[in-house]
C-alpha cells in the first residue's frame, strides 16, 4: 500500500485524525493559531454618510471586499467605492500619532476621484509589487473594475509623504458585449493586467502603452481555447502563475493552466471537480474562488462548496491539502503570512513557525462568516539553525490545527443564546425586507502591515490590527490577539444577542441634525399579488391563524354553542358532530348537518369579529334554525348587523321600504319578533355567532 504524502492528500482535513494534520497535541511548536478580537481595542476612525452603500445595492455590495490598503510614507491610504451609485473612488489617509491613529480629511470629508463612468464599482485592487521605486513620482497603480469596464489610476506623490497624494485617472477599457469575471495585477511586471471575460476570453494589458495623451489601452487578446467552451460554462477567476506568461484560469468545474512561454498558448487541466465527488455529500459541487498561495507562485488555492484545496501547478490532479469547510457560498479568499498575524509578540518561542507558516482567509461578506486555515511545513521539536534549514528545504505541507471561524465584525457575542436570538429576530422582520439592511454588516476589511501596527501594545503571543468598513458608514480599527482557545462569549454579554436597528442607512446630507428613520408597512398581500402568489399566501395565512377555541373561548360562547347542539372536541380545530339525526329528517337535512360538521374553524371565523368597534363596518350572518340548516354564507345577514350598518337588507319576504323603516325605528320589537320566529335555541346560537369575537 502506498503511504506517501501524495496518498495522504486524498483525505480531506475535517477531524483530528486527518493524515496531513499537525497540532500541538502531537508535541509540535506551532504556537497559538486562534485569533480573538479584543473588545477594548475597538476604535472608530471615521464616520460619514459618504461611506454608506446605496440602499438598492446593499445585498449586492456584500459580494466583494470594498476596502483596499496601500502603504504610503509612515501611514496608509484607504480606498473604497463611494458616490450615489458607488461609481467614484473614495480614499482617506491614516497615519499613527503616538498610540493613536489620525485620519487626514479633505475639508471634513473624504477625497474622491471620478472615472467618468457611472457604473457601480465592484473591485478596487492595488498593485501588489513590493520593490517599488519610492523616489518615483508615481507611487503605485490602482485597478478599478465594474461589470463591463476596467479603469487604471495612478497614485502620485504630492509634496512630502505626510501630504495626501493625488489620484489620477489614466484611462480604461469597456467591454460592450460581455461582462468581466475577474481582473488582477501581475506579480512579476508592475504594469501588466490580466482580464477574464464571461465568454472565456483573456486580455493582457500593458500600462506602458497607455502613457500617451490621451491614453490608449487596447490590450492583447490571448489566443487560447477559452473561447471554444460551451456558452453554459461558468467562469470563476484568473491568476498569474510562476511565469509572466503562464496563467491559471478556473471555471466552476475545472482549473486550467495556460502556458504562453513559447508564443502559442497551450492549455492543460490542473484540477477537475470530479476529484471531490467521492467526498462531497451534494452532487452540485463546483469551484467558487481562486487565488495565489505561498511560499512562491507555483502554488494556488481554490475553494468549492464544501472544500478548500492547496495545489501545485507541477502536480496535476493532485491537491497538496484538502480541507473540509461548512461555509455557505464562500467567494472571498486571501492568503496572509502567519508572521503578519502574530506580530508584536512578547515571546519569541514560536518565531520559526510564524516565519514559515501561512493562513488562508476564506469566507463570505454576504453571510458574514469567515474561517482561518493555517498550513506550513512539519517542524521538528528541537530548535536551532538546523531546524530553519530543514523547514526551508522541506516541501511537504501540513494543515496546522483544524480550521475555525473568526468574527471579522468583532463587536458582538457569538455564544449560542445570542446566535439564537439573532436568528429569531430575522424572522420578525416584514416580508420582503432583507435582514442585512437592518444590521451593521462588514463591507470590507484589510490587515495592517507589521510596521503600521506599531501603535498597538504588544501581546503575549502576538496579534494583528484590522481595519474594516461597516455598512453604517463607520471605519473601525480593532486588535486581534493570538490565543489557544476560541472566545465565543463576550464578558459583558447580557444574553440578548444582536438586535436589528430600526433605522435605515441615511442617504442625505450628513450635516442633517436629526437621525433619519423609515417605518416599514406590511404589504404582504400586495407584494404576493404583484408576484402572482396571492393564493399561496392566503393558504399560508389560514394555516398560521390561531384556532377559534383560543381566540373566542369564553363561558357565554360555550353556553350558546351547547344550546345550538354544537360543541368542540377538546383543543381540536374541527367542530364536533351534531346530535343524532331524527328519523323524520330528510336526506337534505342530513347532508347539511354533515356539511356543518366538516367546516374548519378558520372558515367559521368569517362570521365573527374580535373587536366590538368593527360591527359598524362588517356584515355578520345569522345562524340558521336547527330544522333549517342551509350554509351560513347563503343566508341573510343577522338583525344585529342590520342595526349597526343601517343598510337596507333584501330578504326572501320582499318587505317594502316602509316596513324596513318601521323596523329600524322599533329595534326592540324587531328583535322580539325575530326571536319568536326562530325559537330559543336558535336565538342563543344566533346571538353567539353575531356577537362573539373570533
C-alpha positions in Angstrom: 0.0 0.0 0.0 1.2 3.5 -0.8 1.8 5.6 2.3 3.5 8.6 0.6 2.5 12.2 1.1 0.5 12.2 -2.1 -1.6 9.3 -0.8 -2.3 11.2 2.3 -3.6 14.2 0.3 -6.6 12.3 -0.8 -8.2 12.5 2.6 -9.8 15.9 3.5 -8.9 17.6 6.8 -12.1 17.8 8.9 -11.2 15.9 12.1 -8.2 15.3 14.4 -7.5 12.0 12.6 -6.6 13.5 9.2 -3.2 12.3 7.9 -2.0 15.7 6.9 -2.9 17.5 10.2 -0.4 18.7 12.7 -1.5 20.0 16.1 0.2 20.9 19.4 -1.2 17.7 20.9 1.5 15.9 19.0 4.3 17.9 20.5 4.9 20.4 17.8 6.0 24.0 18.2 3.3 25.8 16.2 2.1 28.2 18.9 -1.4 29.6 19.3 -3.3 29.8 15.9 -6.6 31.2 17.1 -7.2 34.9 17.0 -9.9 36.6 19.2 -10.9 40.2 18.9 -10.0 42.5 21.8 -13.2 44.5 22.6 -11.2 47.1 24.5 -9.2 47.9 21.3 -12.2 48.8 19.2 -11.7 52.3 17.8 -13.8 54.3 15.5 -11.6 56.1 13.0 -14.1 57.9 11.0 -17.8 58.2 10.2 -19.5 59.7 7.2 -22.7 59.3 5.1 -20.4 59.2 2.0 -19.3 55.7 3.2 -22.9 54.4 3.2 -23.8 52.0 0.4 -26.8 52.9 -1.7 -29.9 51.1 -0.2 -30.6 49.4 -3.6 -27.1 48.0 -3.6 -26.9 46.7 -0.1 -27.2 43.0 -0.8 -25.0 43.2 -4.0 -22.4 45.3 -2.1 -21.7 42.2 0.1 -20.2 40.1 -2.6 -16.8 41.7 -2.8 -14.2 43.3 -0.5 -14.7 47.1 -0.6 -11.7 48.2 1.3 -8.1 48.3 0.0 -5.0 49.4 1.8 -1.8 50.9 0.3 1.2 51.8 2.4 2.2 55.4 1.9 5.0 57.1 3.8 4.5 56.4 7.5 0.8 55.8 7.1 -1.7 54.1 4.8 -4.2 55.0 2.2 -7.7 53.5 2.4 -9.5 53.1 -0.9 -13.2 52.3 -1.2 -16.1 52.9 -3.6 -18.4 55.9 -2.9 -21.0 58.1 -4.6 -24.7 57.7 -5.2 -24.1 54.6 -7.2 -20.7 53.5 -5.9 -19.3 54.9 -9.1 -16.5 57.0 -7.6 -13.2 56.1 -5.8 -13.0 57.5 -2.3 -9.9 57.5 -0.2 -8.5 58.6 3.1 -5.1 58.8 4.7 -4.5 57.3 8.1 -1.2 57.6 9.9 -0.1 56.9 13.6 0.4 59.7 16.1 1.8 58.1 19.2 -0.6 55.3 20.3 -3.5 56.7 18.2 -4.3 56.7 14.5 -5.1 60.1 12.9 -7.3 60.4 9.8 -6.5 63.1 7.3 -9.6 64.5 5.5 -10.5 66.8 2.6 -12.2 69.6 4.5 -14.1 67.4 6.9 -14.9 64.9 4.2 -13.3 62.1 2.2 -11.2 62.5 -1.0 -13.0 61.4 -4.2 -11.9 60.9 -7.8 -14.2 60.1 -10.7 -13.6 57.8 -13.7 -16.2 59.5 -15.9 -18.3 56.3 -15.9 -21.4 55.8 -13.7 -21.2 52.0 -13.4 -21.1 50.6 -9.9 -17.5 49.7 -8.8 -17.2 46.1 -7.9 -13.4 45.8 -7.1 -10.5 48.0 -6.2 -7.1 46.3 -6.4 -3.7 47.9 -5.6 -0.6 46.7 -7.5 1.0 44.1 -5.2 4.7 44.5 -6.2 6.7 45.5 -3.1 10.0 46.6 -4.7 8.6 49.9 -5.9 10.9 52.8 -6.5 10.0 55.1 -3.6 11.7 58.1 -5.3 9.5 58.0 -8.4 6.6 60.4 -9.0 4.1 57.5 -9.4 3.9 55.6 -6.2 1.5 52.8 -7.2 -1.3 51.9 -9.7 -4.9 51.2 -8.9 -7.1 48.8 -10.8 -10.9 49.5 -10.6 -13.3 47.2 -12.3 -17.1 47.4 -12.9 -19.3 45.0 -14.6 -18.3 46.0 -18.1 -15.3 48.3 -17.7 -11.8 48.4 -16.2 -10.0 51.6 -15.2 -6.4 52.5 -14.2 -5.5 55.1 -11.7 -2.0 56.4 -10.7 -1.2 57.2 -7.1 1.2 60.2 -7.5 3.4 61.7 -4.9 2.3 65.2 -3.8 4.9 67.1 -1.6 6.1 65.3 1.5 5.0 61.8 2.4 2.8 63.3 5.1 0.8 65.0 2.4 -2.1 63.2 0.8 -1.2 62.0 -2.7 -3.0 62.8 -5.9 -5.1 60.1 -7.6 -5.1 60.5 -11.4 -7.4 58.6 -13.8 -5.2 57.2 -16.6 -7.9 55.6 -18.7 -10.0 52.5 -19.1 -11.4 49.8 -21.4 -15.1 49.0 -22.0 -16.3 45.5 -23.0 -19.7 46.1 -24.5 -20.7 42.6 -25.5 -19.6 40.6 -22.4 -19.3 41.1 -18.6 -16.0 41.0 -16.7 -15.4 38.0 -14.4 -12.1 38.9 -12.8 -9.1 41.3 -13.3 -5.8 41.1 -11.5 -2.3 42.6 -11.4 0.8 40.7 -12.4 3.2 39.9 -9.5 6.1 39.9 -11.9 5.7 43.1 -14.1 4.3 46.0 -12.3 2.3 47.5 -15.3 0.6 44.3 -16.6 -3.1 43.3 -16.0 -4.9 40.2 -16.9 -8.7 40.3 -17.5 -11.1 37.4 -17.9 -14.5 37.8 -19.5 -17.6 35.7 -19.1 -17.1 34.4 -22.6 -13.8 32.8 -21.6 -11.7 35.4 -23.4 -8.4 36.5 -21.8 -7.0 40.0 -22.3 -3.5 41.2 -21.3 -3.0 45.0 -20.8 0.3 46.8 -20.5 0.2 50.3 -18.9 3.4 51.3 -20.7 1.4 51.6 -23.9 -1.0 53.9 -22.1 1.3 56.8 -21.3 0.3 58.6 -24.5 -2.1 61.5 -24.2 -4.9 60.5 -24.4 -4.0 57.0 -23.1 -4.7 54.1 -25.4 -5.5 50.8 -23.7 -6.2 48.3 -26.4 -4.6 45.3 -24.8 -3.9 41.9 -26.4 -6.4 39.1 -26.8 -4.8 35.8 -25.9 -5.4 33.1 -28.5 -6.3 30.2 -26.3 -9.1 27.7 -26.2 -11.2 29.6 -23.7 -13.5 31.0 -26.4 -14.2 27.5 -27.6 -16.0 26.4 -24.4 -19.8 26.0 -24.2 -21.9 29.1 -23.6 -23.1 27.5 -20.4 -19.6 27.4 -18.9 -19.4 29.5 -15.7 -16.0 31.2 -15.4 -14.8 31.9 -11.9 -11.4 33.7 -11.8 -7.9 34.0 -13.3 -4.4 34.5 -11.8 -0.8 34.8 -12.8 1.4 31.8 -12.1 5.2 31.5 -11.6 6.0 32.9 -15.1 4.7 36.3 -16.5 3.2 34.3 -19.5 1.7 31.4 -17.6 -1.8 31.9 -16.2 -4.3 29.9 -14.1 -7.9 30.1 -15.2 -10.8 28.5 -13.3 -14.3 27.5 -14.3 -17.0 26.1 -12.0 -15.9 22.5 -12.9 -12.2 22.7 -13.8 -8.9 24.6 -13.3 -6.6 25.1 -16.3 -3.0 26.1 -16.9 -2.5 28.4 -19.9 1.2 28.4 -20.9 2.3 31.1 -23.4 6.0 30.9 -22.9 6.5 29.5 -26.5 4.4 32.1 -28.2 1.4 29.8 -28.5 -0.9 29.3 -25.5 -1.0 25.6 -24.6 -3.8 24.5 -22.3 -3.6 21.7 -19.7 -6.0 20.7 -17.0 -4.8 21.1 -13.4 -7.9 20.1 -11.5 -11.4 18.7 -12.1 -14.4 18.9 -9.8 -14.8 15.1 -10.2 -11.9 14.6 -7.8 -14.2 16.0 -5.0 -17.3 14.0 -5.8 -16.2 11.0 -3.7 -16.1 13.1 -0.6 -18.9 15.6 -1.3 -22.3 15.0 0.1 -24.1 17.1 -2.6 -23.9 16.4 -6.3 -23.8 20.0 -7.3 -20.2 20.6 -6.2 -18.5 23.5 -8.0 -15.5 25.8 -7.7 -16.2 29.3 -6.4 -12.9 31.2 -5.8 -9.3 31.1 -6.8 -6.1 32.9 -5.5 -2.3 32.6 -5.5 -0.7 30.9 -2.5 2.7 30.7 -0.8 5.5 30.2 -0.4 6.0 31.0 -4.1 4.0 31.5 -7.3 3.9 27.7 -8.1 1.1 27.3 -5.5 -2.5 28.3 -5.7 -5.7 27.8 -3.7 -9.2 27.1 -4.9 -12.4 26.8 -3.0 -15.6 24.9 -3.7 -18.9 24.5 -2.0 -17.5 22.1 0.7 -13.7 22.0 0.2 -10.6 24.2 0.2 -7.7 22.9 -1.8 -4.0 23.9 -1.8 -2.5 22.9 -5.1 0.8 23.0 -7.0 0.9 23.6 -10.8 3.7 21.0 -11.1 1.3 18.3 -9.7 -1.8 18.0 -11.9 -4.9 16.3 -10.4 -3.1 16.1 -7.1 -4.0 18.7 -4.4 -1.5 19.0 -1.6 -4.0 19.6 1.2 -7.8 19.3 1.2 -9.8 21.0 3.9 -13.4 20.4 4.5 -15.4 23.5 5.5 -19.1 24.3 6.3 -19.2 27.9 4.8 -22.2 28.9 2.8 -21.1 30.0 -0.7 -17.6 31.4 0.1 -16.5 33.9 -2.6 -13.7 35.8 -0.7 -10.3 34.2 -0.5 -6.9 35.6 0.5 -3.6 34.5 1.8 -1.7 36.1 4.7 1.7 35.3 6.2 1.5 34.0 9.8 4.3 36.4 10.8 1.9 39.2 9.9 -0.9 37.8 12.1 1.4 37.2 15.1 3.3 40.4 15.1 4.5 42.3 18.2 4.8 39.3 20.4 6.4 39.5 23.8 7.8 35.9 23.3 9.9 34.6 20.5 9.2 30.9 21.2 7.2 30.4 18.1 9.1 32.7 15.7 10.1 29.8 13.4 6.5 28.8 12.9 5.5 32.4 12.3 8.2 32.8 9.6 7.3 29.6 7.7 3.5 29.4 8.2 0.6 30.8 6.2 -3.0 31.5 6.8 -5.9 31.3 4.2 -8.9 33.5 4.9 -12.0 32.1 3.3 -15.5 33.4 3.8 -18.5 35.4 2.6 -19.4 39.0 3.2 -23.0 38.2 2.2 -23.3 35.6 5.0 -20.9 37.3 7.4 -18.8 34.1 8.1 -15.1 33.7 7.7 -12.7 30.9 8.5 -8.9 30.7 9.0 -7.0 27.8 7.5 -3.3 27.6 8.6 -0.7 25.4 7.0 3.1 25.0 6.7 5.9 22.5 7.0 6.1 19.8 9.6 8.5 21.4 12.2 10.9 19.2 14.3 10.7 19.6 18.0 14.3 20.8 18.5 15.3 24.4 17.8 18.3 25.9 16.1 19.7 26.8 12.8 19.4 23.3 11.5 15.6 23.5 12.1 15.3 26.6 10.0 17.3 25.0 7.2 15.1 21.9 7.3 11.9 23.9 7.1 13.2 25.8 4.1 14.1 22.6 2.1 11.1 20.5 3.2 8.3 21.0 0.6 5.7 18.8 2.3 2.9 20.9 3.7 0.6 20.1 6.5 -2.6 21.6 7.9 -1.8 23.3 11.2 -4.7 22.7 13.5 -8.3 22.5 12.3 -10.0 25.5 10.6 -12.0 27.8 12.9 -14.4 30.7 12.5 -13.2 34.2 13.2 -15.5 37.2 13.9 -14.5 39.8 11.4 -17.0 42.3 12.8 -15.6 41.6 16.2 -18.3 43.6 18.2 -20.9 41.1 19.2 -21.1 37.9 21.2 -21.0 34.5 19.3 -22.5 32.3 22.1 -25.4 30.0 21.4 -28.0 32.2 23.2 -27.1 35.3 21.2 -27.0 33.5 17.9 -30.4 32.0 18.5 -31.8 35.4 19.4 -30.4 36.9 16.2 -32.0 34.2 14.1 -35.3 34.7 15.7 -35.0 38.4 15.1 -34.6 37.8 11.4 -37.9 36.1 11.2 -39.7 39.0 12.8 -38.8 41.4 10.0 -41.6 42.2 7.5 -41.7 40.0 4.4 -39.5 41.4 1.6 -37.1 43.2 4.0 -33.6 41.6 3.9 -32.1 41.4 7.4 -28.8 42.7 6.1 -30.5 46.1 5.6 -31.2 46.2 9.3 -27.8 45.1 10.6 -24.4 46.7 10.6 -22.5 44.5 8.1 -18.8 44.4 7.1 -18.4 45.8 3.6 -14.6 45.2 3.5 -11.5 44.8 5.7 -7.7 44.7 5.5 -4.9 43.8 7.8 -2.4 46.5 8.6 1.3 45.9 7.9 3.6 45.0 10.8 5.3 48.4 10.7 2.0 50.3 10.7 0.6 48.3 13.7 3.3 49.7 16.0 0.8 52.0 17.6 -0.8 48.9 19.3 0.6 47.4 22.5 2.5 44.1 22.4 0.6 40.9 23.1 1.8 37.8 24.8 1.7 35.7 21.7 1.3 38.5 19.1 -1.7 39.6 17.0 -2.7 41.7 14.1 -4.6 45.0 13.6 -7.6 45.0 11.3 -9.3 48.0 9.7 -12.9 47.4 8.5 -15.6 49.4 6.6 -19.1 48.9 8.0 -22.4 49.4 6.2 -23.4 52.0 8.8 -20.7 54.4 7.4 -18.0 53.7 10.0 -14.3 53.0 9.6 -13.2 50.9 12.6 -9.8 49.7 13.9 -9.5 46.6 16.2 -6.8 44.5 17.6 -6.9 40.6 17.4 -4.8 38.6 19.8 -3.4 35.1 19.3 -4.8 32.6 21.7 -5.1 28.9 22.4 -8.9 28.8 22.5 -11.8 30.5 20.8 -13.6 33.1 22.9 -17.2 32.9 21.7 -18.8 34.8 24.6 -18.1 38.4 25.5 -17.5 39.3 29.1 -20.2 41.9 29.1 -22.7 39.8 27.2 -26.3 40.3 28.6 -27.7 37.3 26.7 -29.9 39.5 24.5 -27.9 38.9 21.3 -27.9 41.3 18.4 -30.9 43.5 17.8 -31.6 44.9 14.3 -31.5 48.6 14.1 -34.9 50.1 13.1 -33.0 52.9 11.3 -32.0 52.5 7.7 -28.9 54.0 6.2 -29.4 57.7 5.7 -28.8 58.9 2.2 -28.8 62.7 2.6 -26.5 65.4 3.7 -24.5 64.3 6.8 -25.0 67.8 8.3 -28.6 66.9 8.8 -29.2 67.3 12.6 -31.8 64.6 13.2 -31.5 60.9 12.7 -33.4 59.6 9.7 -35.6 56.5 10.1 -38.1 54.6 8.0 -41.3 52.8 9.0 -42.0 49.5 7.3 -45.5 48.7 6.1 -46.7 45.1 5.9 -47.7 44.9 2.3 -47.7 41.1 2.1 -50.9 40.8 0.1 -49.9 43.5 -2.4 -46.4 42.0 -2.9 -47.8 38.5 -3.4 -50.4 39.8 -5.8 -47.8 41.5 -7.9 -45.8 38.3 -8.0 -48.8 36.1 -8.8 -48.6 34.2 -5.5 -51.7 35.6 -3.7 -53.4 32.2 -3.4 -50.3 30.7 -1.8 -50.1 33.5 0.7 -53.7 33.2 1.7 -53.3 29.5 2.3 -50.2 30.2 4.5 -52.1 32.8 6.5 -55.0 30.4 7.1 -52.6 27.8 8.4 -50.9 30.3 10.7 -54.2 31.6 12.1 -54.9 30.6 15.7 -57.7 28.2 16.5 -61.1 29.5 17.3 -61.1 27.8 20.7 -58.2 30.0 21.9 -59.5 33.3 20.3 -63.1 33.3 21.4 -63.4 30.8 24.1 -65.5 32.1 27.0 -68.4 30.9 29.1 -71.1 32.7 27.1 -69.9 31.2 23.8 -69.8 27.7 25.2 -73.4 28.0 26.6 -74.7 29.3 23.2 -72.9 26.6 21.2 -74.4 24.0 23.5 -77.8 25.4 23.1 -77.3 25.0 19.3 -76.1 21.5 20.0 -72.6 22.3 18.6 -69.6 21.5 20.7 -65.8 21.4 20.4 -63.8 18.2 20.7 -61.1 19.4 23.1 -58.4 21.5 21.5 -59.1 20.3 18.0 -59.8 22.7 15.2 -62.8 20.8 13.9 -66.4 21.1 15.0 -67.9 18.1 16.7 -70.9 16.4 15.0 -74.4 17.4 15.8 -76.7 15.1 17.9 -78.2 12.0 16.3 -80.3 12.7 13.3 -84.1 12.2 13.9 -85.9 9.6 11.8 -88.1 12.2 10.3 -85.1 14.2 8.9 -84.8 14.4 5.2 -81.7 13.5 3.2 -81.1 17.2 2.5 -81.1 17.9 6.3 -78.6 15.1 6.9 -76.3 16.4 4.2 -76.4 19.9 5.6 -75.6 18.6 9.1 -72.6 16.8 7.7 -71.5 19.9 5.9 -71.6 21.9 9.1 -69.7 19.2 10.9 -66.8 19.3 8.5 -66.4 23.0 8.2 -63.0 24.1 9.7 -62.9 26.8 12.3 -60.9 29.2 10.2 -63.8 29.3 7.8 -66.4 29.8 10.6 -64.3 32.7 11.9 -65.5 34.7 8.9 -68.8 35.1 10.9 -67.1 36.6 13.9 -65.2 39.8 14.8 -62.7 40.3 17.6 -63.5 44.0 18.1 -66.9 45.3 19.1 -66.0 48.6 17.3 -65.8 46.8 13.9 -69.5 45.9 14.0 -70.3 49.1 12.1 -68.2 48.1 9.1 -68.8 44.3 8.9 -71.8 42.2 7.9 -72.5 39.1 10.0 -74.5 36.1 9.0 -77.4 34.7 11.1 -77.1 31.2 12.4 -79.8 29.0 11.0 -82.5 27.2 12.9 -81.8 23.6 13.8 -84.5 22.5 11.4 -83.2 24.7 8.6 -79.5 24.4 8.0 -78.5 25.9 4.7 -74.9 27.0 4.6 -74.5 30.2 6.6 -72.9 32.0 3.7 -76.2 31.7 1.7 -78.4 33.2 4.3 -79.3 36.8 5.0 -77.4 39.0 7.5 -78.2 38.9 11.2 -80.5 41.5 12.7 -77.7 42.9 14.8 -75.6 43.5 11.7 -78.6 45.4 10.2 -78.8 47.6 13.2 -75.1 48.5 13.2 -74.7 49.2 9.5 -78.0 50.9 8.9 -78.2 49.3 5.5 -81.4 48.1 3.7 -81.3 44.3 3.6 -83.1 42.4 0.9 -84.8 39.3 2.1 -86.9 36.4 0.9 -90.2 38.0 2.1 -89.8 41.1 -0.2 -90.7 43.6 2.5 -91.4 47.1 1.5 -89.2 50.0 2.3 -91.8 51.3 4.7 -91.7 48.1 6.7 -87.9 48.3 6.8 -88.0 51.8 8.1 -90.6 50.9 10.7 -88.3 48.0 11.9 -85.4 50.4 12.2 -87.5 52.7 14.4 -88.6 49.8 16.5 -85.5 47.9 17.2 -86.7 46.1 20.3 -89.9 44.8 18.7 -87.8 43.7 15.7 -85.6 41.6 18.0 -88.5 40.1 19.8 -90.3 39.2 16.6 -87.1 37.6 15.2 -86.6 35.5 18.3 -90.2 34.3 18.2 -89.8 33.2 14.6 -86.6 31.2 15.2 -87.1 29.9 18.7 -85.0 29.9 21.8 -82.2 27.6 20.8 -81.6 29.4 17.6 -81.9 32.7 19.3 -79.0 31.7 21.6 -76.9 30.5 18.7 -77.7 33.5 16.6 -76.6 35.8 19.4 -73.5 33.7 19.7 -72.4 33.9 16.0 -73.4 37.6 15.7 -71.9 39.0 18.8 -68.9 36.8 19.8 -65.4 37.7 18.6 -63.3 35.4 16.5 
